[in-house]
Amino acid sequence: MFDPNTLPSPTRNDTPATPDITNCDREPIHIPGAILPHGVLLVLDSETLEVLQAAGDVPGLLGTTLHDLLGNTVDTVLSPAQTAFIRRLNEDQALSTPRHLLDPALRVQTDRPLDASLHRCGNTLVLEFEAADIGDRFAADPLAAVQDMVSGFEAAPSLKALCQLAAERVRQVAVYDRVLVYQFMQDGSGWVIAESCEPHLAPFLDLHYPAADIPQQARALYLKNWLRLITEVNYDPAPLTPALHPRTGLPLDMSHAILRDVSPIHREYLRNMGIDASMSISIIHQGKLWGLIACHHYSPRRLARHLRAVCELFGAMFSMQLEVREKAELFELRLASRTVLQNLMLNLAGADDYAAGLTQESPNLLDYIGDGVSGAGGYSQGGVAVCVKGHLTFLGNTPNKAQIEQLVGWLDSQKPQSTGIYDTDRLGEVWAPARAFATAASGLLVISVSPDLSDYIMWFRPEIVSRFNWAGHAGKEVVSGPFGDRLTPRKSFEVWRETIVGRSIPWALADTQAAFDLRLSLLHVVLRRINEAAFERKKAGERDRLLMAELDHRVKNTLANIQALVVQTSRSADTLTGFVEGLDGRIQSMAKAHSLLSESRWEGVSISRLLSEELAPFGRRDHAFTIEGTDLVLTPKSALSLSLAIHELVTNAAKYGAFSAPGGSVAVRWTLAGDSSVSLSWAEAGGPPVRPPTRRGFGSTLIERALAMETEGRATLRYLPGGVVCDVFLPSSSVLGRNSLPSASTSRSLSAPQHDSDKKSYRILVVEDSFLVVTLLEELFKDLGWQTVGPATRLADALLLARSGVFDAALLDVNINGEMSWEVARVLAERGVPFVFSTGYDIKTMLPAHLAGAAFVTKPYHSEEVEDKIRQAIAARRAGPCG
């Protein structure tokens, strides 16, 4: 590995003294000094909008010449209104990534419809133009394309099926000859895991590509930009004029430029593959490049900018779906491992020798972490050894005693106890003596189980001989040229088969996390409390089961809140950009609050930290904010509600209020009353004059209703001429105290129910404590022509309505602010009123005996399922008992 900061600034003519595989990694592809010739790129002074550099088809697209353009301001080609719009974006937006200017289509002196984008590069603005395709079927409504592309994602039964669906949807919209989903492996190589292509093309599915095919600096740019487009391989680049920035004397950094010239090495690579145009959509997982959606075309292909925006948004949504799916799968694995761990701990409660208890009882350590092939519980190939104070206990297929003792000595020298855990799937490559027992132990997972050396639990995985199909030999060819010896792109892509030995099935994240859980249990429970009674162990197991159920409920409840945010944001958004920005901002606000809650294990959140997280982006010299008050810890639910309210206030201030003008400021102050209630004030100053809005948006509704519904507090918005003021009251039940914390599928297919003939307007009692879910249900029932009764957000209110209210059916959340709704169901059953439960729990394991078989819907909701279950419950009232 090398530090790129220590390298001299390279140019394309640099010739390394010795050709090696990193030549491509050193190519300065972010400063090519030229663009694709079909477009125009202008470099503008960010203050005066003077054109400092230009490149591309200036006469054809802008109706002027480079000579007439350079040194003049951009209003030479733009109308006054367009120039004013550019100035507003420059003043109000960070523009760290390209801002697409899709609507309306831009027209300059040629009166030719153009697409444009704008981003900031240092102290300059980069404005790019391309011819617009206003005749495309999605030009008027790009959001429709996104909706078509993501439809059915949740029903994909596996990761492979999800990736195949993504390849097909991208190809349908972008219309490329071939679309691949390409996953990066641990060693940097790539693997084609899904493909959609023209029938006559030879398939690439299941082929592997060496890591050197995509150099490191290209991967870094894929992380910065969701999308990279090459319209054709054979072209003459359009150079920047002048070549160097006139103010800095440096080449322009084109990392975010859509029209950036393509590396000649990469163009040669594409020619060798027979490709004439391509597009890459980044798949980013947990801040790292997980893979690419690669599009190939065998003739020139220009993709309209609105379709590129659609593909870019699709890439972000697909990445999010991938992360959600992985977390859900990991959560299920953790639940299963926790069950085995509880039984392991129960076995140890009465064991004098914990090594024997972990290996000779059922379940045992190989039930806990399997060999990766036969799964948990299958140890026909894998093995485990426990070493405690020099005594070894074996189970399954392991190295012999002498080999394990030698391995323990090596582990002592590596000091894995500093982290407590170590794993590898290629032990022989890390420690040469292990090659002697590779058939039994090419893979090793170790935890240290005491502060002393030599006390370890070691899982072994056998060698798995793997055969990979590579798209050509992984090496590159060294050829001589006018600049000396250089590595060149591969010319052959014929399948080359490689056999790998000495490696095992890799250890998954679930394996290492399970090992960590066991280590904690052994250190903090077994070794310290080995003589405690088995009764206490059973109680701990029951607490863990309830904790897992609560975590499962929280995850599904959060998904239901996000579903409601998507629906409400799409109803109020006027454009695709507005929808994306609004939804992204609200989800990010929820994510910040969730992160703070996770730090405290969901015990509470510091009000100061919550406010600081939301206001931090506006702490620049031209804006100011003040946070003042005794630091308090809010309950998780109150923190989430306040976070969303503050986010809406911040967003409004950035668009229209104090943060939209230089010198604007916001003051947030709160006081703690004697009864432990909190009074908080948000006051803006220094912004444009304020006028009350003419219509009520979702943001103001969220501010005023969310706090009232979810905390029994209140919020009042006042639109004073000098700035917006919001007064918030939180009751004592929202406050845990002064801050003492650290600084802080059963997959289903729902067919559309046939209810067209049923036009009756029903009254539905809603018992639900989440504001966002309530708004979702209200909109759903409104669309059906039904009326919402309630909603009841507390158990006492729900019981009062259940006993005396007039309605046709009820939808009951299982858990209402920590209290179960079984009593409400009992009252409704006695009255003969049908009801349906809604829940994020596994309700079948929780229902009391007298409610067994009750109808229910799960969160997040499917609208059709909610309607269908309620209609069925109403219809069933005539045939038998309610519920």
N, C-alpha and C positions, 0 to 999 in steps of 0.2 A: 504494500500500500504506500502511496506517496501523498504528500500534502500539496494540492494544486496551488496553494498560495506561495510556495517556494519556487515555482517554475517561472521562467521569463515569459513575458507576454508574447505568445506565438503568433505567427502568420501562416498562411497556407503554404509558403515556400520554405518553412523551417525543415531542415533535414536532420533527423536524429543520427547520432554517430553509429548506433547499432540498431538495426531494425528489430522490433519486438512486437508482441501482441498488443501493446498499449499505444501504438502509433495512432490508431483511430481515436483512442481516448484523449489524445492531446490535440486533436484538430479543433480550432477555435470556431465551432459552428455558430456561436452566438454573435459573432462580429464578421459576417461574410462580406459586408460592404456592398451588397447588391440585393435585388428583390426579384420575384417572379415577374416576367415582363408584361403580363396581361393586366396588372393593376397599377396603382400610383401610391407612393408613400411620400408624405410631407412631414418634415421635422420643423416644428414651430417653437418660437420663443414663448414660454408659458405666460409671460406678462403682456407682450405686445402683439402676439400671434404673427410675428414676422416669419416668413418662410426662410429657414436657414439652410436646409438641404432638401433635395427632391430626387425622385427616381421613378421610372416607369413610363407608361404611355400617357404622358401629360397632354399632348395635343388631342389624342383620340377620346380620352375620358373627360378632361377638364376644358378643352377648347382653347388652350393657350399654349405658350411655349415655356421651356425651362428658363430662358433668358428673362421673359416678362414676369415670371413667377418669383424667382429668387430675389430676395431683398425687399419684396413687397409683403404686405399683410395678406392673410388668407381671404379677406373679403374681396380680393381680386377675382376669386372664383365662386365665393359663397354669397348668398343674399344677406342683407343686414340681420334678418331674423335668424338665419342659420348661424351667422357669426356670433350673435348674442347667445344662442343656445350653447355653442362651444365654450363661451366665456363662463356661462353658468355652471356647466359641468366641471370646468377647471377650478372654479371657486368652491363648489359644493361637494365634489366627489374625490375620493382617493385616487381612482383610475389606476390602481396598481396592476390590474389586468384589463384587457381590451373591453370597452363598453360598446356593444353593438348598437348601431343607429339604424334600426330596421324600419321604423314606422313614424312618419310616412317615408316613402322612397325619396332619396335626396336627388335633386336636379340642379345642375350647375349651368354654365353658359351653353353647353351643347344641348341642353334640354333632354339629355339622355338619363333615364332612371339609373341611379347609382345606389349601391349599399356602401356603408362606411363604418369604421370603428375608430375609437380614440383610446389611447392609453398614455400614461405618463412614463417618461424615462429620464430620471434625474431632474434637471431644471427645464426640460423641454417636453413638448407634447408630440406624440406620433399619431398622425391622422392618415388612415389608409382608405383607398377607394377601390371598388370593383363594380363592374356592370351588374345591375340587378336583374333578377329573373322574376318579374312580377306575374308571369303567366303560370308559375308552378301551382299545383293544386293546394299546397299548404301555405302559399305566400300570405293569404289573407288571415289564416288562423293557424299559426304554428303550434299552438297549444293542443290542437286536435291531433297533430302528429305525435306529440309526446304521449297523449292519452292512449293512442293506438299502440304505441311501442311498449308501454309498461303494463298494458292490460293482461291479466292472467299470470303475472309474476308470482303472486302468492300461492298459486296452485302447482307450481313446478315441484315435482317430488324430490329432486336432488340437485346438487350443485351443477352436475353435468347437464341436466335437463334445463336448468336456469340459463346456463351459458349458451346452450344450443338455441333456446328461445331468443336470447339477446342477439345472436348472430343473424337469425332469420328476420327479426324485426328491423335491425339496422339495414339489412340488405333491401327489405321492402321499401323503406323510406328513402335511403340514400342511393339505391339502384346501382350498386357496384357488381362486377362480375363474380367476385369472391369476397366473403367476409369471414374472418377467423377470430376466435377468442383464444388468446395466447397468454399462458400463465408462466410467470417467472418461478423457477425452482430455487432451492436454497443456494446452489452454486452459481446462480445468475443465468443459467441456460433457460431456454424457453421451450414450452410444450404446447402444441396445438390441441386443445381439449374440446373445441366445438368448431363447426364449419358449415357454411351455407354457400353454395356456388352453382354456376351454370352446369347443366348435366354433362357437357362435353369436356369439362376441365378435369384433369387428374387430381384426385383428392390429396389434401395435405394433412388430413385428420390424423392425430397421434404421432406426428413427426416432432422431433426435437431439434432445436437450433442452438448452436453454441453461444455462450455469453458474449463473445467478441463481436457477434453480428450487430449488437446494439451497444455502442460504446457508452462509457460512464457519463460523459457530458450530455449525450442525447437523452439518457434516462433522467438526468437532472432537469432537463427542459420539459420532459413529459410530466414531471411532478409540478412544474410551474404552469403548464398549459394543458387543459383537458383535451385539446384537439390539435392535430398537425395535418395539414393538407398539402399534397403535391398534385398540381393539375395536369402536368405532363412531364415526362422525364427528359425529353430532348428539347431544349430551349436555350436561348442565349440570355444570360442574366442581365438585368437592367441595373447598371451601377449607380450608386448614390453620387450626386453632384452637389457640392464638392465631396471628395472621398472622405475627408475627416471633418469632424464637427468644427465650424469656424470659431467657436468660443473656447473649446477645450483642447482642440488639436488631437482628439482621440477618435477612434472608430466608434460608430453608433452601436450600442448594445441592443440587438434585435431579439432578445430572449422571448419577448411577448409579441413580436411582430408577426401577424398572420401571413404576410407576403414574404417572409424571410427566405432568402435564397437557400437552396438545398445543397448540402455537401456534395461535391463531385464524386467523393468515394461512395456515398450512399446512392447517388444516381447511377453509378456504374454497377453497384450491387443490384439495383432494381432492373437495369437493362439485362444483366446476366440471368435474372429470373423471368425475363420476358414481360415485365410489368411496365405499363406506360403512365399510370396515375395511381395514387394511393391516398388513403386517409387513415390516421391512427387516433383512436379515442382512448385516453388513459383510464385505467381502472386503479383507483387509489384506495388502499385499505389501511386504516390506522396510521395515516401519514406516510406510508410507503407505497412504492409502485408495485402493485400486485400482478398486473399484467396489462395487456392491450387488446382492444378490439381493432383488428387490422383489416382494412378494406383495400382490395386490389382491383384494378381495372386494366384491361389490355388494349385500351385506346385512351386518348386524352379525355379527361372528365373534370369539368368545373362544377363544383357543388355550390348552389346559391347560398348566400350568407345566412338566410333565415333557416335553411336546412342544417347548416353547420351549427347554428345556435341550438337547434333542436337536438342534434347529435351530442353537443357539448352538455346540455342539460340531461340527456339520457345517460351519458357516462357518469355524471354525478349521482343520479338516482340509482343506477345499476350498482355503483360502488356502495351506496348506502344500503341497498337491498342485500348485497353480499355480506356486509358487515353485520346487519341485523340477523341474517340467517346463520352466520357462523356463531354469533353470540347465543342464539337460541339453541343451536346444537350443543355448544359447549355447556350451556346451562343444564340441558338434559343429561349430559354425561356426568356433570358434577353432582346432580341429584342422585344418579345411580351409584356413583362412587361413595357418596356420603352414606347411603344405605349400607353398603358393605363395610364402610369404616365404623359405623355404629355397632355392627355385629362383631367386628374385630375387637372393638373396645370392650364389649360385653364378655367376650371369651377371655380377655386378659384380666377381667375383674377378679377371678379366682385362681389365676395362674401364678405359680411361684417363679417359673422360668418363662419370661415373656418371649424369648426366641422360639421356644417350643410352641407357645400359644399362637404365635403368628404363622407358624408353618405346618403344625400337625392338627390343628382344629379346622372346622369348617364354619364359615369361610376362612380362607388363608390368604397369604400375600399374593398368590397368583390368581386368586379370584378378584383381588383388588386392582391389580395392574396386569393385564394379560400380555401375550406375545405379539399383539398387533395383527395377527393373522386369524387365529381362531377366536379372538375376542376375549372379553373378561371371562374368567373361569376356565378357558382352554389353555392347558400348559403342556400339551404333547411335545412342543418344541421348546418353549421358553423355560427359564429356570430362575431361582432366587436363592440367595445365600444370606444368612444373618451372622454377623461377626460381633460378639460381645466379649470384651476382655480376653481376646485370643481364642475363644471357643466358637467353632463354626457349626452352623446348622444348615442343611441343604434341602432343596425341594426342586424337582423337575430336572431338566437337562442343563447341567452346569459344567464349568471346568473342574478339574480334580482339586483335591485339598491343597496340594503344593502350589498349584497355579493360582488358586484364590489367595493363598497367603502371600505369594509374590505380588499379586495385584493390590492387596491391602497395603503392603509396604510402599508401592508406587503412589497409592492414594494418599498415604500419610505425607509423602514428600510434596504432593500437590496442594495439600491443606484445603480440601473441599469444604471443611467445616467452617471456613470463613464465610461462605455463603450457605452452607448446609446442603447443597444439592449439586449434582453434576450429571450430565448425560452426553452421550455420543452414539452415533449409528455407524461409526467406523473406528473402533477401538484400535485395530491393528495399525492404522495410519497415524494415530496419536501416540501409541506406545507399542513399539515393535515386538516385544515378547508376546503380545496378545495374538499375533498371527498364528502361533502354534495351536491355539484353540478357537480359531475363527468359526469353525462349524458350530460350536456351542455358544460362543459369545463374541460376535462381531458388534453387537449393540450392548451398551451398559448404561444403566440408570442407578445412581447412588445417592443415598441420604446418610448424613452423619446423625447418630442418635444419642450422642452425649458430647459434652465439652471435651472429653478425652479422645486422643487419637485411637485409631483401629476399631472403633465401634461404628459399624456400618450395616445398612441393609442394601444389598446389591441385586438388582434385577438384570437378567441376561436375555438377549435375543440372538437367535442363530443367524448365520450368514444366509442371505437370500440372493441367489445368483440372478441378476437382472439383465435383460437384453433391451437395448434402446435402438430405435430407428431414427437416425439422424438425417436431416436434409443436407446431404453432402458431408464430406470429411470436415471435422471441426477445426482443423488447422487452416492457416492462411498462407498464401504463396508469396515469397520474396522475389521481386523482379527488379532488374536494373533499368534506370531511366535517366533523363537529363539531370535529375536532382539526386542521383545515387540510388542505393538500395532502399526500397520501400515495401511495406506489406500492402497487398492489393486485395480487393474483394474477391470472394470465391466465385469461380466460373461454373463449377459443377454443383448441382443440387440433387444428384442421384442418391437414392437411399443408401446410407452406409450404416451397417449394423455393428454395435459395440456391446460387448459383454462385460459387466461390472461384477467383481467378486470382492469379498472382504467387507461387505456392508450389510446392515440389517434393515428391517422396517424402521423408519425414523420414529422417535418418540414424539407423540402429539402433545399439544399444550395441555390437554386434559390429563395426560399421564403425569407430566411434571407438576401440575397443580395438585393432583391427587397425592403425589409423593410429598409435596409440601404440607398438605393437610395432615398426613400421617405423621410426619416429623413433629409438627406442632402438638399433635395429640400425645405422642410418646414423650416429648419433653415436658409438656405442661400438665398432662393428666396421668399417664401410666407411670412414668418414672417417679413422679412426686406423690401419687396417690394410689399406689398399687394395692394397698391393703383396704381401700374403701369397699363398702358393701356393694354387691351386684344391684341392689335396689336403687342406689344412687346412680349407677350407670344407666339403668333403664330410664330413669327420669331425664337424664341428659339426652338420651336418644329421642325421647318424646319431644323435648324442647327443640331439638334440631329439626324434627319432622315439621313442627309447627312453623319454625323459622323458614324452612324451605317453601312451605305453602304460602307464607306471607310474601316472600320474595317473588314467587310466581305470580301472585295477585298484583304486586306493584308493577312488574314488567308489563303485564297485559293491560293494566289500567293506564299506564303511560302510553301504550300504543293506541288506546282508545282516545286519549287526549290529542295525540298527534293526528289521528284520523279526523277529529273535529276541527283542528286547526287548518288542515288542508281544505276541507269543505268550506269553512267560513272565509278563508283567504281567497279561494277561487271565486267565491260569489262577489267579493268586493273588488277584485283586481280587474283593471281595464285592459291590461296588456300582459303578454307572456313575461316580460321583464318585471312588471309590477307584481305578478303572482310569485315569481321566483324569489324576488327580494323580500316580499312580505312574509312568505312561508319560511324562507331561510332565517330571517331575523327572529321570528317567533320560536322556531325550533332551537336556534342558537341560544336564545334566552333561557329556554327550558333546560338545555344542556348545561349551561353555566350553573344554574341552580342545582341540577342533579349532581354535578361534579362536587359542588360545595357540600351537599348532603352526603355524598359517598365518603368524603374525607372524615366526616364525623360518624360514619356508620349509620347514617340516617337518624341521628339523634337530634340534630338541629343545625341552624345556620346563623352565623354572625350577621346582623343587619348591616354593619359597616362594610364587611367584605362583599355582601350581596350588592350593595349600592356601588361600591368601588368597581366591581366587575362590569357593571352595566355602563358606568360613566367614564371609565378609563380611556376609551378611544377619543374622548373630547377634551382631555386635559392638555391641550396645546396652548401656545402662547396667545393665539387670537380668540380662544375661548377659555372659560374658567368655570369651575364648579366648586361648591362648598358642601362638605358632609359634616354634620355637627350633631352630636348627641351621645348619651351614654350607650356604650356598645352592649347590645342585648342579643340573646340567642332566641330565634323564632322557631316554632314548631315546623316540621317539614312541609306540611300542607300550607301553612301561612306563608312560608318562604317562597314556595312555588307560585302562589297567587300574587304576592307582592312583586316577585321578579317579573312576571308577565305584565303587570300594571306599569312598573317602572320602565320596562322595555317600550311599551306603547308611548309613554311620555317622552322618552329619549328619542324615539323615531319621529314623533311629531315635532319635537324641538329641532331636530336636524333638518327636517323638511321645511318647516314654516316658522319655527320659533327662535329661541335664543341661540341655538347652535347653528342656525342658518345664516348668521351675519357675524362678521368680525366684531370682537368685543362683547359678544353676548355671554351671559352667565346664568347659571342655575344654582340655587341654594336649596339644599335638602336638610331640614332640621327636624328633630323629634325629641319628645320629652316623655318621661315615664311618670305616670300619675301614681298617687298613693295606693290605688287599687290594682296596680301593675298593668293597667291598660296603657296603650301607646298612642300618642297623637303625633302624626308626621305631616310635614308641610313641604310641598314642592313649589318653588316660586322661581319664575323666569324673569329675566330683565335684559335690556340691551338688544333685543331682537326687533324685527319689524313690528309695526302696530298690529294689534290683535283685533280681529273681528270674530264674533261667534259664528260657528259653522252653520251653513244652511241645511245640511243634512247630517244625520247621526250615523257614524261609521262603526265598524266592528271594533275598532280600537277603543273608542270611548265607552262602548257597551261593555267591553271586557274589563276596563278599569273600574267602572262603577258597580257592575253586577258580580264580578268574580270574587272580590273581597267580601261583599255582603253575603253571597251564597256559601262560600267555602270557609269563612272564618267568623261569620256573624258580625263582621265589622262593616265599615262603610267608606265610600270615597266620593268626594264632591268636586267636580270640575268647575272652575270659574274662568271666564275669558275676559280678563281685565285688559284695558288698552295698553298698559305697559308690559304685559306678559301673562301667560297662562299660569294659574295657581290651582293646585290640586291638594285638598285636605283629606288625609287618610286617618281613620281611627281603627285600631286593632284592639280587640278585647283582651283581658288578662289571660284567657285560655289560649291565645296565640303566642304567649311569651313564656319561655322556659326559665328565664332568669338572666342575670348579668353574665357576660361572656367569660367563661373559664376554659374555653376550648383552645387548642393550639392555633397560632395565627394561621390566625385564621382570620303429527297433525293429523291427527286424524284429519286428512285432507277431505274436504267435502265439496260437492258440486251442487249448487243451489239452482234448481230450475225455477223459472219464473212462475209463481203461483197463478192459477187461473181464477182471478177474482173480478174480472171485468164487469160482471153483471151486478156485483155488490157495490152499490154507490152510496151506501148509508154512511152518514157521518158519525163516527164513534167518539166517545169521550174516554180518554185513557189517563188513569192516575199514574204519574211518574214519581217513583221513589228513588232518588239518585243524589249523591252528595258532590258530584263533580260538575262545575259550571260548564266546562267545555262539552262534556257528554250531554248535559241537559240541552244546550243550544243545538247540538246535532239532532237530538230526538225531536225537539220542537220544530226544526226545519223539516224533518222527515214526516212528522204527523201533519204539518201544514200542507206539504205537497200531496198527501193522501186525502186531504179534506177532513182530517180528524182534529179534535180539540184536546189540548193538554190540560190536565187537571193537576194543580200543584205548581211546580214540583215540590215534593217534601224532601228536605235535605237533612232532617234529624228524625230519629226514631219516634220521638214523642209526637211530632207533626204528622208523621206517616200513620201512626195509630189513630190519631184524631180523625183524619180524613178517611181511613179505612172503616171506621165505625159509623160515620155519618155522611160521608161524601156521596155524590151522585155521579156515577160513571159506569161504563160498560165493561171495562177490564182494567188490569193494572200491570205495570212493568216494574219489578222490584229488584233493586240492586241488593245482592246478598249481604254485603257489609256496608253499613251506614255509619260512617265516622267511628268505626271500631265496634259497633253493635250489630249483631246478626238480625236479619229481618224475619225470622221465623214467626214471631208473634203477629206481625202484620199479616203474613200468609194465613195464619190460623183464623184471624178475625174475618178475612175475606172469604175463606172457605165456609165459615159458619153462615155468612150472608149469602152464599151462593154466587159470589162474584168471581169470574175467572181471572187467573193471574199467570204471569210468566216471570221467572227469575232471570236476571242478567248478572254475569259474574266473570271475573278473571281467574277464579279458583277452579280446581277440578271438583265440580259440585257433587258428582256422584258419590264421592267419598265423604262428603260433609253433611248431606241432607239428613235431618232427623227421620226416624222411622215413619212418622205419620205424614211426612211429605215425600216419601220415596216415590219416584216416577213423575214428579212435577216437571212441567215444561220449563225449558230454560234456553237462553241465547248467550253466546260467549262474546267477550270483548277481545279485540275491536269488532264493532258491529258490521254485519252485512245487512243493508237496508231491507233486501228482499226477505231475509230470514226473520227479521224483527216483525215485518208486516205479516208474514205467513204464520208465525207462531201465535201472534195475537189473534189473527182471524180464526185459526184452528181452535184456540182456547174458547173464543166466543161461540163458535159453532158447536163445540163439544158440550157446552153448558146444557143443551137440550137432551143430550144422550146419557149423561152421568154426572158424578160429583165433580166439582170445580177443582182446577189445578192439575 
